[in-house]
Amino acid sequence: MTSLNQKMNTVLTSLNERLAERSELLRDMAVALLTGSNLFILGQNGQAKSAAVRLFADCLKDSRFFSYQFNNETDEEKLFGRLDMSSLIPGGVASDVLESDQTYVQMRDALKALYEDYKKVPAQETLLQMSQQRKVLAEMRSVLASLYGSTPSLLTRGKIPKADIVMLDELFKANGGVLHSLLTALNERLYANEGRELKLPTISFFGASNEMPNPYDPEDRKYLPLLDRFDLKVKTEYIQDREQRLALLEKKEKDEYDAPLKIQLTMDELGKMQKEVKTVTVPKELDMVMDGVMYAMRAAGYPISDRKFLGYHRIVKAYAWLDGRQTADKTDLLKLINYLWMEPSDIPGIKEILDAHCLDRTDIEIGKLREQYLASYHAYQNDRANGCTVEGIIKLRRELVEAYKAAVQLKGEAHGADQNKITDLLDEMEEKNRIAHEGTTLTHLPLSELALLNDL
């Protein structure tokens, strides 16, 4: 594990402490930035989608951030900038040309300094110097107009052409007029206007919406190519864990939520991280596994293009790098669920395919039991929040005991490292059982004792 890897993981830990139940989203945001990919976030209003992107952008202290929420009237000017009319006037010169010429900028700054001096002490000598400097500046402007005048130029300050990270909210409210430009920007990092192409510096585009385009609706179909330009897709939910909701509420009450993050990265460090990610090795056997996943997905009717298959290396390299490994393995393939789905309804089926190709039986069963007991625990928290404490804890006890017995049986059939995995699962269950009993009238009993009582 390199120092850069440790720093990125420290940033993710810091962001996870600020937000609640957004570890998957934050991890994939890091992957997007590490690989120059685009990420789409699907979730209802109030699920901190935009906040997560903005917080991550704040961690890159010298990055340029652009955010925009689409509506039906959004045009290209709001995203990419407007035509600089001064660039078309005979004898005129574009603002960007002036700002990019260091000699002109230095002359202008010198004139400003003289003006400030004159305001403090209005001396005749200073006024004379200003007049001379103004003539020199005008002459330089004339030279630049001769060299670069009458060339159409855009005023792009504060727009996408000047942004390293871009957040596009309510993505599928974009009208047809900007779709073509967005497709080119997302895919090729280019924007064309007035016969000129601008190379966009954007590392990653982040899109968000609370709805998906309907592939069977002719009006919505125009958005499918746009969605396809997002390499990663993450579906968010409202906060499930009661303790985390309350902890987040407390942070907001103490104004800790909006406090500046203590750990930050520089753009130079991010560039070095991207280079390290590229050095990660993907073994040939993983290609065979991934080929089997693709074949199984197509057989099950899930759309996966050759482009997806051919581009999976860079994503799993980033996952491995985040875990501090120089070689990718099957655990990285399991995380590709957000790289592979196109419709949220596809997620369970694709997850089953990945599990079948990347996990052994014990890992699959552990995953099922973990989902089972966590679902029961979160349901109990909701019951408790609604005042149903005794009935809720009794129901949770019964369901935890059922999962506990299944885990004990699985452990009896397992060997070596698999037994250690199941021991960890049992410890997790016991911890949730202990937390659930806090503040109730029922005495806390270990699951092992509850299981014995249940058998009597």
Phi, psi and omega in degrees: 000126181274168178295326178293320176299316179298322181292317178298318179292329175294319176299315180297320178297317179297318179291322178296327178288330181282321181257176180232131176054043178235024182296320180295315179298314181295320178299315182286334172296318177298318179299319179300314181290326181288337184244001182066033182261171176253148183227134178250137180244122177253123179184158181290165178301143177083020179253022173059033179293304180295323181298320180296317180294316182295320178297319179295319178298324178296334179289337176266090196296335180249022178272159177253127187243135176232131179229140179210139175253119186289151167216179185293344182259004180298130176238176184297328182300323182292336182261316190249352181107164182251162179295130177278104185298332180296338179285346182257344181286132177305127182086356180271168179215141184297146180300321181297325178296315180297316183290334182271351180268110186296324180296315179297316181299317179297319178296318180295319179295325178295320178295319178299318181297319178297320180296318178297320178297320182294324179296324179284314180226098184286071182272147180298323180298318179293322178298321178295318179296322178297318180299316179295318182292325179296320179295319178296319180295318179296322179293319178295321179297322179294321177297314181294324177296323178293324182280319189235005182292160178063017174257117182306136181218152180255147171271102190251003182300131180077011180243181183305319181298351178243017187246138175273327181230131184235131176246121181244104183267156183051050190305321188271018169259003177294138180274170185298336183294333183255352186300314182299316179296322179294319180300315180293320180295316182292320187272319188245354183058044179228151172223127182252135178204135179053038177079002180245146177253130176257128175279121183274137181275000188300127177282310182218139169260133174245124178247155180213149177197157174261011178212160178250149175293142180274114184295345181262356178263119182305325180290324182280337185300336180295341181272348183298317176299326178295314179298324181294339180284351178266111185295321183244144178225131181235133177257124180258160177229166172293156184300125183271323187276123183298317181299321180291324176299315182292322179295321179293321177299318180296320178298319180293322179294328181267007182060026178276339185295321184263006180292147179301141178287139184284328183257132179223158176246156172259161177296328177295319178294321178297320177299320178292323177297317180300322178292320178296320180301320182295339181276352179294140182267138173248108182299150181300327181295333177292327177298321179293318178297315182294325176297321177294322177298315180298316180298317181293322179296316181294322179295329180273359177090012178269130182287124173216122185273164174299327180299321177297314181297314184290343182256005187288337183305311186297329180287313181290332175298318180293320177299315180297317181298318179297329178276002177080024181247146178267351180230130179285154177219187185297332179297332178287327177295326180299330182281355182285002181306320181281354175267339191255332186281148175246327176240138179305327180294344180281342190303309181301317182293318179292324177298319178297319180296315179298317179299316183296328182268340188242349183241154170271177185301318183298315180299320180296314181293322177299317179299318179295317180293322179296315178298322182295311184286328178291323177298318178295318182295316180293324177296321177297318180300320178293320177300317182293321179296333179268009175091001182266078189276302185295309181299322181294317182290327177294316178297317179296317178306312183299317182286326176293320178298320179298314179292323180298314181298319179296322180291320178297318178296318179297322180295325179294337180265350185268169179220153172056234184297330180296324178296322178295322178298318182289325175300318177298320179297317179296321178296320178299316180298316180297322180293317178295322178298318180293313181298320182298328183280345181296129178082006177257170180274351181272144179285136178288127175235140177301153181299328179298320179287321178297324179295320178294318178297324181293330181279343183287000000 
